[in-house]
Amino acid sequence: MAWRWLGAWLLLAARMACSVAKALARALLPARPRDLAGDSVLVTGGGRGIGRCLALEFAKRRAWKIIIWGRTEKYLKETTEEIRAMGTECHYFICDVGNREEVYRQAKAVREKVGDITILVNNAAVVHGKSLTDSDDNALLKSQHINTLGQFWTTKAFLPRMLELQRGHIVCLNSVLALSAIPGAIDYCTSKASAFAFMESLTLGLLDCPGVNTTTVCPFHTSTEMFQGMRIRFPNLFPPLKPETVARRTVDAVQQNQAFLLLPWTMHILIFLKSILPQAALEEIHKFAGSYTCMNTFKGRT
Ligand SMILES: NC(=O)c1ccc[n+]([C@@H]2O[C@H](COP(=O)([O-])OP(=O)(O)OC[C@H]3O[C@@H](n4cnc5c(N)ncnc54)[C@H](OP(=O)(O)O)[C@@H]3O)[C@@H](O)[C@H]2O)c1
């Protein structure tokens, strides 16, 4: 019996070492990137911000069709025209991802008008930007409906066909705040932590599903309208990312079938420290970085 246990542990250690070695080799010598020529990519919140940059980046890398969802027709139309001008087929649909019936209705409309989706990018999100006690209940519910549950509905709508085709990729634009929360955006941090668990569970659930993979991207502060006006204590030490950079790195990760991407890489240090330091020491880091107060400097984007 003891030998069987020892054998099982040794096998596990060997498999883990093999996976780490493969990941290291892939980091040094990246595999040939996935060809996107046969892919139809749907980006939620694709009209503006990071979503717009993602839609443009997928088009630049010769994805077959781009479909963008959002609530504001003006932005959707502008981005669609920009992508069509690049020579890529693009369609937009007005869809509030926080509204389950609307998601299912528009997913059906996409299938009928454009065909199957093989890459789904769950990007749409809002931030209320107030403390728990200052927040209106409906505003708190809204961010959970859009940022977390919206991903349940879009994924439920498109994943079954990806499984049938044995070709699919679900991408989640998450945030560093899913892993290290700050005050003043309690709705946002909670929704992003839930979405992180959603993707972790989904990823493990797809282990035996050939051809269907996931990517979770957790960027640091990015210069879009979402946190516009937010003042960071040391902007030179922690400069915001450009939305184009987030989009480029995200599409790289999809093409390399990378499951997790933290941007910039230095955020790994924060996550590591968070797992070993006592709470008082972590509070010193937050005080130093000014993350206690930075959320009081912006209005939120709903
Ligand atoms: N900016 C940052 O600092 C930062 C950092 C880390 C992660 N992220 C994440 O990156 C993603 C994109 O953020 P961003 O910075 O590009 O924000 P943004 O500029 O505010 O754009 C948000 C996008 O989501 C869409 N959207 C919002 N609610 C929606 C709904 N109910 N249904 C459909 N579309 C909806 C918006 O379009 P409409 O308003 O027209 O619907 C817009 O296209 C989000 O998931 C965000 O959490 C952002």
The ligand as an ORCA input file, in Angstrom:
! r2SCAN-3c Opt
* xyz 0 1
  N      -9.240     50.377    -17.327
  C      -8.594     49.707    -16.374
  O      -7.830     50.268    -15.556
  C      -8.733     48.204    -16.291
  C      -7.799     47.500    -15.528
  C      -7.917     46.112    -15.423
  C      -8.944     45.473    -16.069
  N      -9.853     46.172    -16.811
  C     -10.947     45.427    -17.444
  O     -10.871     45.552    -18.847
  C     -12.187     45.475    -19.400
  C     -12.435     46.665    -20.291
  O     -12.363     47.853    -19.504
  P     -12.090     49.290    -20.123
  O     -11.000     49.889    -19.347
  O     -11.991     49.196    -21.585
  O     -13.448     50.024    -19.692
  P     -14.321     51.087    -20.479
  O     -13.460     51.975    -21.272
  O     -15.237     51.685    -19.467
  O     -15.161     50.164    -21.495
  C     -16.096     49.239    -21.012
  C     -16.748     48.569    -22.199
  O     -17.745     47.674    -21.725
  C     -18.978     47.970    -22.354
  N     -20.068     47.659    -21.453
  C     -20.275     48.103    -20.200
  N     -21.389     47.582    -19.692
  C     -21.903     46.782    -20.644
  C     -23.052     45.960    -20.707
  N     -23.926     45.890    -19.711
  N     -23.269     45.237    -21.833
  C     -22.409     45.317    -22.876
  N     -21.325     46.091    -22.877
  C     -21.074     46.820    -21.777
  C     -18.882     49.465    -22.702
  O     -19.710     49.820    -23.792
  P     -21.140     50.532    -23.602
  O     -21.004     51.486    -22.459
  O     -21.431     51.158    -24.896
  O     -22.063     49.423    -23.309
  C     -17.425     49.560    -23.130
  O     -17.275     49.139    -24.448
  C     -13.136     45.408    -18.206
  O     -13.485     44.075    -17.962
  C     -12.314     45.953    -17.071
  O     -12.752     45.479    -15.844
  C      -9.756     47.531    -16.952
*
